Amino acid sequence: MSADGPVVHEPLHDTEKDAQAWVPPLDLALDLARATLAEQAGANIHDDRAMMSAAVHLEIRLRDLVAALDKEGRS
């Protein structure tokens, strides 16, 4: 809470309104996750925007990967 009042919180992911319409095949989800990890590896730890961007990109790929694993019954 700040001195100016409460901060509005909106979650990054809302399961009810952010349901995945399309789940990538596992091999594609894994390739995309690896590519995103490589892309974000060089993000500047001292740059708030770079860290936020990396977190969002990685969260999206992780959700894709988990959905692909769930679809194949591997979770």
KOLMIZA-502799 format. One record per residue: z, y, x of N, C-alpha, C in turn. Coordinates in steps of 0.2 Angstrom, whole numbers, plus 2048, in hexadecimal, padded with zeros to 3 digits. Each point is the difference from the previous one (the first is absolute). Layout:
% KOLMIZA-502799
> Z / Y / X / Z / Y / X / Z / Y / X
...
% end
This chain:
% KOLMIZA-502799
> 800 / 7FA / 804 / 800 / 806 / 7FC / 800 / 806 / 804
> 7FC / 805 / 7FF / 800 / 806 / 804 / 804 / 805 / 7FD
> 801 / 806 / 803 / 804 / 805 / 7FE / 7FD / 804 / 7FA
> 7F9 / 7FF / 7FF / 7FC / 803 / 7FB / 800 / 7FC / 7F9
> 803 / 7FA / 800 / 800 / 7FC / 7FB / 7FD / 7F9 / 801
> 800 / 7FB / 7FC / 7FE / 7F9 / 801 / 7F9 / 800 / 802
> 7FE / 7FB / 804 / 7F9 / 7FF / 802 / 7FD / 7FB / 7FB
> 7FB / 801 / 7FD / 7FC / 7FC / 7FB / 7FE / 7FA / 804
> 802 / 7FA / 7FE / 7FE / 7FA / 803 / 7FA / 7FC / 7FC
> 7FB / 7FF / 803 / 7FB / 7FC / 7FD / 7FE / 7FA / 805
> 801 / 7FA / 7FD / 7FF / 7FA / 805 / 7F9 / 7FF / 802
> 7FF / 7FE / 806 / 7FA / 7FE / 803 / 7FC / 7FC / 7FC
> 803 / 7FB / 7FD / 7FD / 7FB / 7FC / 803 / 7FE / 7F9
> 7FD / 800 / 7FB / 803 / 7FF / 7F9 / 7FC / 7FA / 7FE
> 804 / 7FA / 800 / 7FC / 7FA / 7FE / 7FD / 800 / 7F9
> 803 / 804 / 7FB / 7FC / 800 / 7FA / 7FA / 804 / 800
> 800 / 805 / 803 / 7FA / 804 / 800 / 7FB / 7FF / 806
> 802 / 7FD / 805 / 7FC / 7FF / 806 / 7FE / 7F9 / 801
> 7FF / 7FC / 7FA / 7FE / 7F9 / 801 / 7FA / 7FF / 803
> 7FF / 7FB / 804 / 7F9 / 7FF / 804 / 7FB / 7FD / 7FB
> 7FB / 803 / 7FF / 7FB / 7FE / 7FC / 7FB / 7FB / 804
> 800 / 801 / 806 / 7FC / 7FB / 805 / 804 / 7FE / 805
> 800 / 7FA / 802 / 804 / 7FD / 806 / 7FB / 7FD / 805
> 800 / 803 / 806 / 7FB / 7FE / 805 / 801 / 7F8 / 802
> 7FB / 7FD / 802 / 801 / 7F9 / 802 / 805 / 801 / 807
> 803 / 7FA / 801 / 805 / 800 / 805 / 7FD / 802 / 807
> 7FA / 7FD / 802 / 7FD / 802 / 806 / 7FE / 807 / 801
> 7FE / 803 / 7FA / 7FF / 808 / 801 / 806 / 804 / 800
> 805 / 7FE / 7FC / 806 / 803 / 800 / 803 / 800 / 807
> 800 / 7FA / 804 / 803 / 800 / 806 / 7FC / 804 / 805
> 7F9 / 800 / 800 / 7FC / 804 / 804 / 801 / 807 / 7FF
> 801 / 803 / 7FA / 801 / 807 / 7FF / 807 / 802 / 802
> 805 / 7FB / 800 / 807 / 801 / 802 / 800 / 801 / 808
> 7FC / 7FC / 803 / 800 / 800 / 807 / 7FC / 807 / 802
> 7FB / 802 / 7FD / 7FC / 806 / 802 / 805 / 806 / 7FF
> 804 / 800 / 7FA / 804 / 806 / 7FF / 806 / 800 / 805
> 802 / 7FA / 802 / 805 / 800 / 805 / 7FE / 803 / 806
> 7FA / 7FE / 802 / 7FD / 803 / 806 / 7FE / 808 / 800
> 7FE / 802 / 7FA / 7FF / 807 / 7FF / 806 / 804 / 800
> 805 / 7FD / 7FD / 807 / 804 / 800 / 804 / 800 / 806
> 7FE / 7FB / 805 / 804 / 7FF / 806 / 801 / 806 / 804
> 7FB / 805 / 800 / 800 / 806 / 804 / 803 / 806 / 7FD
> 803 / 7FF / 7FA / 803 / 806 / 7FC / 805 / 803 / 804
> 801 / 806 / 800 / 805 / 804 / 804 / 807 / 7FF / 7FC
> 804 / 7FD / 803 / 807 / 7FF / 7FD / 804 / 807 / 7FF
> 7FD / 805 / 803 / 804 / 807 / 7FF / 7FC / 804 / 7FB
> 7FB / 7FE / 7FD / 7FC / 803 / 7FB / 802 / 7FD / 7F9
> 803 / 804 / 7FC / 802 / 7FE / 7FA / 7FA / 7FE / 7FB
> 7FB / 804 / 800 / 7FA / 7FE / 7FC / 7FD / 7FA / 803
> 7FF / 7FF / 806 / 7FD / 7FA / 803 / 805 / 7F9 / 7FE
> 806 / 801 / 800 / 805 / 7FB / 7FE / 7FF / 7FE / 7F9
> 800 / 805 / 7FC / 7FF / 7FF / 7F8 / 7F9 / 7FD / 7FF
> 7FB / 802 / 803 / 7F9 / 7FD / 7FF / 800 / 7F9 / 802
> 803 / 7FE / 806 / 801 / 7F9 / 802 / 804 / 7FC / 7FC
> 805 / 803 / 7FD / 804 / 7FC / 7FB / 7FD / 7FE / 7FA
> 7FC / 805 / 7FD / 7FC / 7FF / 7FA / 7FB / 7FB / 801
> 7FC / 801 / 806 / 7FA / 7FB / 801 / 803 / 7F9 / 801
> 805 / 7FF / 804 / 803 / 7FA / 801 / 803 / 7FD / 7FA
> 803 / 804 / 7FB / 803 / 7FD / 7FA / 7FA / 7FE / 7FC
> 7FB / 803 / 7FF / 7FA / 7FE / 7FC / 7FE / 7F9 / 803
> 7FF / 7FF / 806 / 7FD / 7FA / 803 / 805 / 7FA / 7FF
> 807 / 802 / 801 / 805 / 7FB / 7FF / 800 / 7FD / 7F9
> 7FF / 805 / 7FB / 800 / 7FE / 7F9 / 7F9 / 7FC / 7FF
> 7FB / 801 / 803 / 7FA / 7FC / 7FF / 801 / 7F9 / 803
> 803 / 800 / 806 / 801 / 7FA / 803 / 805 / 7FB / 7FC
> 805 / 803 / 7FD / 805 / 7FC / 7FC / 7FC / 7FE / 7FA
> 7FC / 804 / 7FD / 7FD / 7FE / 7FA / 7FB / 7FA / 801
> 7FD / 801 / 806 / 7FB / 7FA / 801 / 804 / 7FA / 802
> 805 / 800 / 803 / 804 / 7FA / 801 / 803 / 7FD / 7FA
> 802 / 805 / 7FB / 803 / 7FE / 7FA / 7FA / 7FC / 7FC
> 7FA / 803 / 800 / 7FA / 7FD / 7FC / 7FF / 7F9 / 803
> 801 / 7FF / 806 / 7FE / 7F9 / 803 / 807 / 7FC / 800
> 805 / 802 / 7FD / 806 / 7FC / 7FF / 804 / 7FF / 807
> 7FF / 805 / 804 / 803 / 7FF / 807 / 807 / 804 / 801
> 802 / 803 / 7FB / 806 / 804 / 801 / 806 / 7FC / 7FF
% end
